[in-house]
Amino acid sequence: MASNRKPRQIPPVAGWGGTRSIQRRLERSATLVGNREAISYEMISMVRTNFTDIASWDGDGKVTIKASDQIPDYALSSIKSIKARTDRDGNSTLEVELYDKVALLRLLAKASGLLDAPDDSDKPSVIGINVQPPDVVDVKDENVED
C-alpha cells in the first residue's frame, strides 16, 4: 500500500544567508541576552556622562582636558573619538567627541517600553448608564385626621 504523504518541505533560507549565518545570528542573540544587564549599564553610564567629567574651563574660556586617570570609567566609555591637531602656526587643538545622548536615550526608552502605545484593551469602549427612578410608596400616618 502506497502512502500519500508529502515529503517534508524545508523552508527557504535564501534571505538569511544559509544555515551557518543563521547559527551565528542565534549565537549573537544569545550573547546579547546573557549580557543585557552589562549592556544596559554601559548605555546608562554613557548617557549620564557630563562634559565636566572630562574637561574643565575657567572664566576666560580656557578649556582644560583632564588626565585620563582623573576621568571616571563611565565617562571614558562615552568618548567616541579624540583628535589632536597642530596647525601651521604651531597652535594645537584637541577635539573630544562624545556619543549621541539623544540616540542612546531613544534606544533605552524603546528597550524599556516607554515608547510603546498604552494597552487600552481593559477599558470599555462604550459606557452605558441605566437610570431607574425610585419606587414611590404611599404612607398613611394614622395620627393625622382628615
DAVEN-V414992 format. One record per pair of residues at least 12 apart in sequence whose ideal C-beta (glycine too) atoms are under 7 Angstrom apart, sorted by the first residue. I is the first residue (numbers start at 1). J is the second residue. Records with the same first field share a line. If there is no record, write none. Layout:
BEGIN
I = J ; J
END
This chain:
BEGIN
42 = 77
43 = 104 ; 108
44 = 108
45 = 74 ; 77
46 = 77 ; 78 ; 99 ; 104
47 = 101 ; 104 ; 105 ; 108
49 = 74 ; 75 ; 78 ; 98
53 = 71 ; 72 ; 75
54 = 66 ; 71 ; 75 ; 96
65 = 94 ; 96
78 = 98 ; 99
79 = 96 ; 98
80 = 97 ; 98 ; 99
81 = 97
82 = 94 ; 96
83 = 95
END
